[in-house]
Amino acid sequence: MNKSSQRTILNRVLIELKSYAALVSLSLLCACATVYLTLRIPILTGRAVDCIIGPGHIDYNLLESYLKEMSVLIALTFFTQFIMNRINNNITYNVAKNLRDRAFSKMQNMKLATIDSHPHGDFVSRIVSDVDTFTDGLLLGFTQFFTGVLTVLGTIYFMVRISWVIALIVIVATPASLLLAKFISERTYKYFGDQARLRGTETSYIEEMIVGKDIVRSMNYESLAENEFDAMNNSLRDASLKATFYSSIVNPSTRLVNNIIYAAVGVVGALMSIGGGITVGGLTSFLSYSSTYAKPFNEISDVITEFQNALACAARLFEMIDAEVEVDNGKKTLGEIKGKIEFKDVSFSYVKNKTLIEHLNLTVESGQRIAIVGPTGAGKSTIINLLMRFYDIDAGQILIDGIDIRDIPLEELRQSFGMVLQETWLKNASIKDNLKMANFDATNAEIVEAAKATHADSFIRKMPYSYESILSWEGTALSQGQMQLLCITRVMLNIPPMLILDEATSSIDTRTEQEIQAAFNKMMKGRTTFIVAHRLSTIREADVILFVKDGSIVEQGSHRELLQKDGFYAKLYQSQLD
Amino acid sequence: MNFILKYIKNYKIRAILAPLFKMLEAIFELFVPLVMASIINKGIASSDTHYIIKMSGVLLFLAVVGLMFSITAQYFSAYVAVYTAADLRRDVFVKIMSLSQGTKESIGDEVLTTRITNDINQIQNAINRVLRLFLRSPFIVGGAIVMSFIVDVKSAFIFILVVLALSIIVFLVMRYTLPRYKNIAARMEKVLHATSENLEGSRVLRAFCQVDEEKAEFEKRTAKLAAMQINTGKVSALLNPVTYVAVNLGIVSLIYVATKRVDGGFILQGDVVALVNYMSSILVELIKLANLIVILMKAFPSVGRVQELMEIKSDEREKMSLLNDELIIGGSCNAKEISLKNVSYSYHGAGEMDLENINVEIPAGSVLGIIGGTGSGKSTLLKLLNHTYDVTEGTIEIGGQNVKSFDDSYLADMFGIVPQKAFLFSGTIRSNLEMNGKNPDECEIKSALNIAQALDFVEAKEGGLDAEVKAKGANFSGGQRQRLTIARALIGKPQILVLDDAASALDLATEKKLRNELLNLDWNPTIIIVSQRASSVMEADQILVLEDGKCVGLGSHDTLIKNCETYQEIYYCQYPREEASNE
C-alpha cells in the first residue's frame, strides 16, 4: 500500500470515527493525565528517599507530604486509567459491530457477480477477522502509540530536569537497543516466512491424506505417505526451531542493552552525586526512568506494524462496504401475472470480450413448460440468472407480460418466481423455519401437507425433533437428496406464478422422483416453468425444449419436432437410449 | 498431562536445563538492586570513586552473564517445544492413517485436521512458554521477597501483602474473564457461520426476499457479541489500574516503614532504594505469570483432545488368523471368486440393519451389477467386500478364505477400487497413477488410460502424464477425474475390480465405450459395478437389486425385467415403456 492510498484510508477512518469524537478526545485526555501521573511517581519517590539521610536525619514533615501526594496521584491514576480503558473498549466494540453490520448488510445487496467471482472465505474473513484487526490495531494501537510517545517525551522532560548529563546518556544509548531489536527481527522475519510456508504445505498435505484416506488405504500407500509426511514434518520442525529461537533472542538482547544503560546511569549518577551534582533520590528516580524509558520504543515499533496492518484491513472492509449494489429502481408493478416471457435480442456475457449469449430471441407463452438441455457449461443456468436478475443483460430486453424486468422492483420480480436449484441451500435453523422461508404464515398443517406431497414427511419425522430438528452447520444428518426434497417442499408452501427448476431432482433417486411426480405436476400446472434437467423423462414432457450450446440456443421445439429434425437433441436422446 | 510429559522426556536434559538457566538469569537479575544499594551506601556515602567504578563493572558482568544464560535457555526451550511438537505431529499422523474408515468417519475430517494442526501448535507454544517462564517469573517474585527479607525483615512483610493482593486481583479478574472470553469466541464463531451461510445462500435468500430478515438476525448476533465484549471489558479494564494501585501503594507504605527503620539505624538509605526497586519488578513478572496461565488453560484442552485421539482404538475390525497365527499376506491366492453368505451389517453394530441377509455367489471372472436407490446399501456392501468394515453377521469369502483372514495390504493389492467420489491427490497425473506402488511401465499406464477413456485428454494436456494435478484434482472436470480414478484402479491388474457409481459424470456414449473395454479386459478380473442407471448394469452376468438394505432381486437382466418389480421401475425410469417396446 502506498502513502497516498494510506492517507485516503486514514481520512475515511477518521470520518467513520466522527461520531465518537467526544469520546476519543476524552480518552486521549485521560491518556495524557495517566502518563503525567505515572511519570510523577518516580520523582516523588526520589524526593522521599532524599528525606531519609540516616538515623536522626529524617525530615518527617516533608516525607509525609510527599507520600500523601503520591497516594493522591495513585488514586487519580486509577480513575484516569480505568475511564480510558472503558472508553476504548466501548469505542472498539461498537465500531466493530457497526462495521460488521454494514459489511453484512452490503453483502445482501451487492451484485451477485461480486459474490460469485470472490472466494467466499475472503468475505467471511473480512467480516470476522479484518474487523478485529482493524479495531484492535487502529483504536487500541492508536492509544498505545499516543501514550508511548507521551511517555517518552515526558520521561525526557523529567530526566533533563534532574540532570541533563545523565539524561543525555539514556537518550543517546536507547536507540542502540531499538536498532538491535530491529536487526534481529528483520532476520527472524525470513524464518517466520519459512515456517508459515512449510506449515501451509504440511497442512494441505494432511488435509488431502485425511480426506482421501480410504483411497490411500486401498492403494497401499500408507507407508509411502508416512515417509512423505516425515520429510515435510522434519523441515517444518527445523524451520520452526529457527523462527522460535531467533525471535526469542530479541527480548534478552534488548534487556542486555537496557541493563548496560542502567549500569551507566548508576555509575555516572553515583560519581556525580559525590560531587553534589545530583541527590541519591534523584539517582533513584533516574534508575527507575532508565528502566522504563525503552519500553514504549519497543511498543511503538510494534504498533506501527499493527497500524499498517489495520489500515490494510480497513481498506479491505471499505472495499466491501463500497461494493456496487444491484440496480433496483423499477417502479412498474406486474399485477396479475399471466406468465408470458419474451427474450428480445438478448446478449450477455460474464466476462467482457468472452461472448456467451448473443442475440437470443425466445417467446414463452403463459403456462408453458420450457426444458433447457445441453452440455455442462453451455449456459443453461445463465438463462435463470438473467430471469431472476442475478445478473443484468448487456443488451436487449427481457419482458414479463410485456413489462421489461428492469422496470419491476427486484423484490416483486423475484417473488413472482419459485426457484429450486441443484445446490441445495438450507440455513442453520429448524426444518420448520427453513420451510417457512417461502411463506411465513404457513400453518403446521400446511407444512406437513406439503412435506407429505414431496415424500419429505417420513424422513423428517424420523429425525430426533421431527419438524423442530435443527439443521446444523457441520455435516447435517441429511443426504443431498433429502435436502433437495426439503427445498422442493419449501417452494410448495407458496407457489409463485412462474417456476424455475434447475436440476431440482438431480440427487433424488429415480424411484423417489417418480413418486413425487404428482406433486411436481400439480405445482407446475398452469404456471410458466423453466426446467434445467438431464433426465429424459422430465424433458420429454416439456412444451418447448431449448438445446443450448456454447451460450446460444441451437435448437428449439417440442420433443417430437426435435427428434424429426435429427440434430443435437436427437443425438443426445439416442445416446441415452442406446 | 502425563501424556505430554512422555513426549518431553525424549528431550529430558534440555527440558531440565532450559528452566534452570532461566532461573540462573533471574538470580543474576535479582542481584542488581543489591549492587546498586551498596553503590549508594558505600560508594556515595564515603565518596569512594574506585568502589563505584568497581561495582559498575559488577553490574556489567551481571548483565552479560544474564544474557548468556538467557539465550541458552531460550534455545533449549525452543528445541524441546519444536521437537516435541514434531514428534507428536508424526505420531498423530500415523495414528490417523491407521484409523479404520468407520472410526475416521465418525470423528470427521475437519476435526482430525484441527487436532494435528491447531491443537499441536497450541501445545508447542505452551511448552515453549512454560519452559521459559515457569521458573523465571515465580523465581523473580519469590526472589524479590527473599531479597527483601535479606535487606530488612520488617519491611519485607509489605512485600508479602502486596504479592498476596496482586495474586488475588489477577486471580479474580481471570476467573471472571476467562470463561467469558470463551463465550465471546463461541459468539464470534456464530457470526462467522452466519456470514458464510449467507454467502452460500445468496441466491436463495434473494429469491425468497429474506434479505431484511437476515440483516436483522445478524444485527442481533453482533449486538449480543458486542454487549458481551463490553461487559467482559468492564472487568478486564480494571486489571491495570488496580494492580498499579496495589504496587504503588505498596511502595508508599514501604518507604514509610523503611524510613522508620533507617531512623532506628537498622538499614541505610541505599537499602530503601533497593527495596523500592524490588517492589517495582514484581508486577511485570506477575502479569507474565498470569499470561502463562492463560496460555496453559488454552493448551490443556488441546492436550486432552490430542490424547483422546491417540487413545482411540485404531482398528476395531476383527482379524482371523489361520496358519501359524499369521494373516494371509500374499502368495498363490489367485482365486477371484467371492461369496457372500447371510451378510448383514449395521453401522451402529446392532439394532436396525443397514444391510440384511445378503447372499451372492460371484464366480471368478464374472460381472456383478448392483443397483438400487440412494441409501439402499450399495456402497456399504462394497465396503464389506474389502474389509473396510466388518460384517455384523454372516461371512464373506474370497477364493474360499474368510475376508478377515487377509492382511490389509494384501487385500489392497487384490482389489482395484474406483470410489464414488473421484478424488485425486496433488502431484502429477503420473504420481496419481503410480500410487499403489506397483511401478507400472509407460505401456501399462497408457493402456490403463486408454481403457478408462482418458488417454485423449491426458495427451492433450500440457505435460501429458506429468501435467500438474492440484489438490483434490480441482483442475480437472468431474468426468475427467472419474476417468483418471478408473485408470488408477486398473494399474497393477487387480484381480477384483470394483466400480462404485464411477461413471456418473460421464455422458452415456463415453460410459458405453468404457463399459465395453472393462468387460473385455485381458486379465479377466472379477468385476463389480454399482450404479443407479440400469444401462450400466444391464450386461452384467448377474444383477443384485437392493432396496432399503435388502436384496429384492438377483439374476440377469432378462430374468429381473420379468419378475423384479423394483428393477422394472428403475429400468422404465430410464427407458420409458413406449420407446422400449418400439425397439
HADDOCK unambig.tbl for C-alpha pairs under 7 A between the chains (distance, minus, plus):
assign (segid A and resid 52 and name CA) (segid B and resid 259 and name CA) 6.25 0.50 0.50
assign (segid A and resid 52 and name CA) (segid B and resid 269 and name CA) 6.26 0.50 0.50
assign (segid A and resid 53 and name CA) (segid B and resid 269 and name CA) 6.25 0.50 0.50
assign (segid A and resid 54 and name CA) (segid B and resid 262 and name CA) 5.84 0.50 0.50
assign (segid A and resid 54 and name CA) (segid B and resid 263 and name CA) 6.08 0.50 0.50
assign (segid A and resid 54 and name CA) (segid B and resid 268 and name CA) 6.64 0.50 0.50
assign (segid A and resid 54 and name CA) (segid B and resid 269 and name CA) 6.69 0.50 0.50
assign (segid A and resid 55 and name CA) (segid B and resid 262 and name CA) 5.66 0.50 0.50
assign (segid A and resid 55 and name CA) (segid B and resid 263 and name CA) 3.89 0.50 0.50
assign (segid A and resid 55 and name CA) (segid B and resid 264 and name CA) 5.86 0.50 0.50
assign (segid A and resid 55 and name CA) (segid B and resid 265 and name CA) 5.23 0.50 0.50
assign (segid A and resid 56 and name CA) (segid B and resid 263 and name CA) 5.63 0.50 0.50
assign (segid A and resid 58 and name CA) (segid B and resid 263 and name CA) 6.94 0.50 0.50
assign (segid A and resid 67 and name CA) (segid B and resid 252 and name CA) 6.05 0.50 0.50
assign (segid A and resid 71 and name CA) (segid B and resid 249 and name CA) 6.75 0.50 0.50
assign (segid A and resid 74 and name CA) (segid B and resid 245 and name CA) 5.96 0.50 0.50
assign (segid A and resid 74 and name CA) (segid B and resid 248 and name CA) 6.95 0.50 0.50
assign (segid A and resid 78 and name CA) (segid B and resid 241 and name CA) 4.76 0.50 0.50
assign (segid A and resid 78 and name CA) (segid B and resid 242 and name CA) 6.75 0.50 0.50
assign (segid A and resid 78 and name CA) (segid B and resid 245 and name CA) 6.64 0.50 0.50
assign (segid A and resid 81 and name CA) (segid B and resid 241 and name CA) 5.85 0.50 0.50
assign (segid A and resid 82 and name CA) (segid B and resid 237 and name CA) 6.03 0.50 0.50
assign (segid A and resid 82 and name CA) (segid B and resid 238 and name CA) 6.09 0.50 0.50
assign (segid A and resid 82 and name CA) (segid B and resid 241 and name CA) 6.08 0.50 0.50
assign (segid A and resid 85 and name CA) (segid B and resid 237 and name CA) 5.27 0.50 0.50
assign (segid A and resid 86 and name CA) (segid B and resid 234 and name CA) 6.30 0.50 0.50
assign (segid A and resid 86 and name CA) (segid B and resid 237 and name CA) 6.17 0.50 0.50
assign (segid A and resid 89 and name CA) (segid B and resid 230 and name CA) 6.28 0.50 0.50
assign (segid A and resid 89 and name CA) (segid B and resid 233 and name CA) 6.29 0.50 0.50
assign (segid A and resid 90 and name CA) (segid B and resid 230 and name CA) 6.15 0.50 0.50
assign (segid A and resid 93 and name CA) (segid B and resid 226 and name CA) 5.54 0.50 0.50
assign (segid A and resid 93 and name CA) (segid B and resid 229 and name CA) 6.88 0.50 0.50
assign (segid A and resid 93 and name CA) (segid B and resid 230 and name CA) 6.76 0.50 0.50
assign (segid A and resid 94 and name CA) (segid B and resid 226 and name CA) 6.58 0.50 0.50
assign (segid A and resid 97 and name CA) (segid B and resid 222 and name CA) 5.73 0.50 0.50
assign (segid A and resid 97 and name CA) (segid B and resid 223 and name CA) 6.85 0.50 0.50
assign (segid A and resid 97 and name CA) (segid B and resid 226 and name CA) 6.41 0.50 0.50
assign (segid A and resid 101 and name CA) (segid B and resid 219 and name CA) 5.98 0.50 0.50
assign (segid A and resid 105 and name CA) (segid B and resid 215 and name CA) 5.88 0.50 0.50
assign (segid A and resid 108 and name CA) (segid B and resid 211 and name CA) 5.94 0.50 0.50
assign (segid A and resid 120 and name CA) (segid B and resid 196 and name CA) 6.80 0.50 0.50
assign (segid A and resid 120 and name CA) (segid B and resid 199 and name CA) 6.50 0.50 0.50
assign (segid A and resid 124 and name CA) (segid B and resid 192 and name CA) 6.44 0.50 0.50
assign (segid A and resid 124 and name CA) (segid B and resid 195 and name CA) 5.93 0.50 0.50
assign (segid A and resid 124 and name CA) (segid B and resid 196 and name CA) 5.92 0.50 0.50
assign (segid A and resid 128 and name CA) (segid B and resid 192 and name CA) 6.12 0.50 0.50
assign (segid A and resid 203 and name CA) (segid B and resid 117 and name CA) 6.85 0.50 0.50
assign (segid A and resid 206 and name CA) (segid B and resid 113 and name CA) 6.87 0.50 0.50
assign (segid A and resid 207 and name CA) (segid B and resid 113 and name CA) 6.15 0.50 0.50
assign (segid A and resid 208 and name CA) (segid B and resid 425 and name CA) 6.84 0.50 0.50
assign (segid A and resid 210 and name CA) (segid B and resid 109 and name CA) 6.21 0.50 0.50
assign (segid A and resid 211 and name CA) (segid B and resid 109 and name CA) 6.28 0.50 0.50
assign (segid A and resid 212 and name CA) (segid B and resid 423 and name CA) 6.72 0.50 0.50
assign (segid A and resid 213 and name CA) (segid B and resid 97 and name CA) 6.95 0.50 0.50
assign (segid A and resid 214 and name CA) (segid B and resid 101 and name CA) 6.56 0.50 0.50
assign (segid A and resid 218 and name CA) (segid B and resid 412 and name CA) 4.79 0.50 0.50
assign (segid A and resid 219 and name CA) (segid B and resid 412 and name CA) 6.00 0.50 0.50
assign (segid A and resid 219 and name CA) (segid B and resid 435 and name CA) 6.33 0.50 0.50
assign (segid A and resid 219 and name CA) (segid B and resid 436 and name CA) 4.39 0.50 0.50
assign (segid A and resid 220 and name CA) (segid B and resid 409 and name CA) 5.68 0.50 0.50
assign (segid A and resid 220 and name CA) (segid B and resid 412 and name CA) 5.93 0.50 0.50
assign (segid A and resid 220 and name CA) (segid B and resid 436 and name CA) 5.66 0.50 0.50
assign (segid A and resid 221 and name CA) (segid B and resid 435 and name CA) 6.35 0.50 0.50
assign (segid A and resid 221 and name CA) (segid B and resid 436 and name CA) 5.92 0.50 0.50
assign (segid A and resid 222 and name CA) (segid B and resid 97 and name CA) 6.87 0.50 0.50
assign (segid A and resid 226 and name CA) (segid B and resid 94 and name CA) 6.84 0.50 0.50
assign (segid A and resid 230 and name CA) (segid B and resid 90 and name CA) 6.91 0.50 0.50
assign (segid A and resid 233 and name CA) (segid B and resid 86 and name CA) 6.41 0.50 0.50
assign (segid A and resid 237 and name CA) (segid B and resid 82 and name CA) 6.00 0.50 0.50
assign (segid A and resid 237 and name CA) (segid B and resid 83 and name CA) 6.53 0.50 0.50
assign (segid A and resid 237 and name CA) (segid B and resid 86 and name CA) 5.94 0.50 0.50
assign (segid A and resid 240 and name CA) (segid B and resid 82 and name CA) 6.46 0.50 0.50
assign (segid A and resid 241 and name CA) (segid B and resid 78 and name CA) 6.07 0.50 0.50
assign (segid A and resid 241 and name CA) (segid B and resid 79 and name CA) 6.10 0.50 0.50
assign (segid A and resid 241 and name CA) (segid B and resid 82 and name CA) 5.87 0.50 0.50
assign (segid A and resid 244 and name CA) (segid B and resid 78 and name CA) 5.94 0.50 0.50
assign (segid A and resid 245 and name CA) (segid B and resid 74 and name CA) 6.37 0.50 0.50
assign (segid A and resid 245 and name CA) (segid B and resid 75 and name CA) 5.59 0.50 0.50
assign (segid A and resid 245 and name CA) (segid B and resid 78 and name CA) 5.65 0.50 0.50
assign (segid A and resid 248 and name CA) (segid B and resid 74 and name CA) 6.32 0.50 0.50
assign (segid A and resid 249 and name CA) (segid B and resid 71 and name CA) 6.30 0.50 0.50
assign (segid A and resid 252 and name CA) (segid B and resid 67 and name CA) 5.85 0.50 0.50
assign (segid A and resid 252 and name CA) (segid B and resid 70 and name CA) 6.44 0.50 0.50
assign (segid A and resid 252 and name CA) (segid B and resid 71 and name CA) 6.98 0.50 0.50
assign (segid A and resid 253 and name CA) (segid B and resid 67 and name CA) 6.82 0.50 0.50
assign (segid A and resid 256 and name CA) (segid B and resid 63 and name CA) 5.74 0.50 0.50
assign (segid A and resid 256 and name CA) (segid B and resid 64 and name CA) 6.72 0.50 0.50
assign (segid A and resid 256 and name CA) (segid B and resid 67 and name CA) 6.25 0.50 0.50
assign (segid A and resid 259 and name CA) (segid B and resid 63 and name CA) 5.89 0.50 0.50
assign (segid A and resid 260 and name CA) (segid B and resid 60 and name CA) 6.13 0.50 0.50
assign (segid A and resid 260 and name CA) (segid B and resid 63 and name CA) 6.91 0.50 0.50
assign (segid A and resid 263 and name CA) (segid B and resid 56 and name CA) 5.80 0.50 0.50
assign (segid A and resid 263 and name CA) (segid B and resid 59 and name CA) 5.81 0.50 0.50
assign (segid A and resid 263 and name CA) (segid B and resid 60 and name CA) 6.58 0.50 0.50
assign (segid A and resid 267 and name CA) (segid B and resid 52 and name CA) 6.26 0.50 0.50
assign (segid A and resid 267 and name CA) (segid B and resid 53 and name CA) 6.48 0.50 0.50
assign (segid A and resid 267 and name CA) (segid B and resid 56 and name CA) 5.85 0.50 0.50
assign (segid A and resid 270 and name CA) (segid B and resid 44 and name CA) 6.04 0.50 0.50
assign (segid A and resid 271 and name CA) (segid B and resid 49 and name CA) 6.54 0.50 0.50
assign (segid A and resid 273 and name CA) (segid B and resid 44 and name CA) 6.81 0.50 0.50
assign (segid A and resid 274 and name CA) (segid B and resid 44 and name CA) 5.64 0.50 0.50
assign (segid A and resid 274 and name CA) (segid B and resid 47 and name CA) 5.50 0.50 0.50
assign (segid A and resid 284 and name CA) (segid B and resid 273 and name CA) 6.54 0.50 0.50
assign (segid A and resid 411 and name CA) (segid B and resid 209 and name CA) 6.24 0.50 0.50
assign (segid A and resid 414 and name CA) (segid B and resid 207 and name CA) 5.22 0.50 0.50
assign (segid A and resid 415 and name CA) (segid B and resid 207 and name CA) 6.49 0.50 0.50
assign (segid A and resid 415 and name CA) (segid B and resid 208 and name CA) 6.44 0.50 0.50
assign (segid A and resid 425 and name CA) (segid B and resid 201 and name CA) 5.81 0.50 0.50
assign (segid A and resid 427 and name CA) (segid B and resid 197 and name CA) 6.86 0.50 0.50
assign (segid A and resid 437 and name CA) (segid B and resid 208 and name CA) 6.83 0.50 0.50
assign (segid A and resid 438 and name CA) (segid B and resid 208 and name CA) 5.95 0.50 0.50
assign (segid A and resid 509 and name CA) (segid B and resid 373 and name CA) 5.25 0.50 0.50
assign (segid A and resid 509 and name CA) (segid B and resid 374 and name CA) 5.74 0.50 0.50
assign (segid A and resid 510 and name CA) (segid B and resid 373 and name CA) 7.00 0.50 0.50
assign (segid A and resid 510 and name CA) (segid B and resid 570 and name CA) 6.64 0.50 0.50
assign (segid A and resid 510 and name CA) (segid B and resid 573 and name CA) 6.68 0.50 0.50
assign (segid A and resid 511 and name CA) (segid B and resid 373 and name CA) 6.98 0.50 0.50
assign (segid A and resid 511 and name CA) (segid B and resid 570 and name CA) 6.62 0.50 0.50
assign (segid A and resid 575 and name CA) (segid B and resid 508 and name CA) 6.17 0.50 0.50
assign (segid A and resid 575 and name CA) (segid B and resid 509 and name CA) 5.82 0.50 0.50
assign (segid A and resid 576 and name CA) (segid B and resid 508 and name CA) 5.73 0.50 0.50
assign (segid A and resid 577 and name CA) (segid B and resid 575 and name CA) 6.70 0.50 0.50
